[in-house]
Amino acid sequence: MWLAMLGLMNGIIMGLVYSVEELWLGSFFVLIPFAGILFSKKKISFFLIGYGLGYYITGLSFLFSLTDVVPLPIYTANVLFAGVILAISIILTFLMWIALYPFQYWRRGSSIDIFLLAGLYTLGEWLQEIVPMVSFPWFRLAVPVVKMPIFIQGASLFGSLFVSFCVILWNTWLAKLIMKRKLDRSMVLAGAFIGAVLLYGEVRLYQKEEGTKQVLIVQGNHEGSEKWAMESKDILKDYKKLAYQYANPFVELIIMPETALPYAVMDEKEGREELMSISQQLSAELLVGAIQKEEIGEETNFYNVVYHIKEDRINQTVYRKQILVPFGEFLPFAEFFNKMCPWLIGFMSGNYFKAGEEMAVFDTKAGKIGALICYESIFPEIAKEAVKKGAEALVIVSNDSWFQNTPAMREHYAHAILRAVENDRYVIRAGNTGISAVIDGRGRVVASIPENISMAFQAAMRPKWDGTLYIKAGRVFVWVLCGMYILLILRRACSLIFSFFFYIIEKIKK
């Protein structure tokens, strides 16, 4: 039991390092106890369970901020979100346990255990991304270290998972050094590996990038509940005022955030004409987050979309959000909840969206732009899909107002930086209440404005055509991790088979 408590304490500290911006440097040290326990000869199950629950519950505590926007009594809302946090934490813990549990069957103290442990931990992060229905790749060790640009450049090789691998590898290296008090072959190799990653990062950062296309990001700063209660014409008026106030004659593209216009704007003649008027008068194209209504027979579907307005017309190409927020934009396992919690069905009835089915790339004056909508930005494959379809830059429209001033706003923003480095593409992030920024292909912030202010800003970006190794062969790293895991399982299986075989022989002899 003491191992579970030790794991819980280590997980809580890791959760604080992940969530508290000022503690990001702790990412390089806080997992030393974690690695030390796994390197020991002890059974690790209870430790892993304690670590996972401590880490994920602490990291997900920001969800309690949503109790203010849920139309339920505060006690009921707190109980509901406590249950959600616990359920998500259990699932993520289980996936990490699956990945790491076989490590105890390896001969710890071997020449490759440093790399093996780092690889299995990284595999756990990947499982959290790819398992259907419970996919939630929010917790990446790469997220806190975006504060260190030289360290995250490896994402251009094999994605943010590779950065996570380097973080845990550094921790395992230190743990091994403390335990053995001398360098062995594996430690020298791991040190050289980290050194090579840092050298690669330095080379990439040395390359300067000058923007060639002017974009304007408009941050309306409408609180979530307030925005949905406002008259549509008043919201559009606010965005129009900001665009006119901050735009100059060189602006080629204006970006407004997710559901900047929280209604089916294209169904209103006045709204359509107003948007085209803004585009014409400023001689700039628009990318606008809004709602799309589609009627098919007696069925009405709503989509969370990005529209492209080209001065005198509305582009027929519309991007529909593909990955929806569970319990926010759709209700998973609806039939189950209809039986067990019918009140939840009533609460969600006005918040259903239908998921889009394909990526859209907009051909604009500022280049070919791939759009991601809010929650989608934590999924690396969506951004990669846009780049593979020809996107020369990425736009992320978001609405983080629900999270108010919690760490979630910064964590979500960090994922945008990782998407920029992975794909070597400028990322233009437009948030309803922030954080809005222009990030270059090296993860450097070109320009930004803080959260919770009504403002617009202009910055230069550069469309890019070349692809990174991650785009071309990023999955190779994952397949290597899977190979390590399979070999470990096979090694254990063979050991059990031989043990059973010799056991039978001994019985026969007797």
Summary of the structure (lengths in Angstrom):
residues: 510
radius of gyration: 24.7
end to end distance: 40.0
largest distance: 95.7
contacts: 1780
relative contact order: 0.11
helix: 56%
strand: 17%
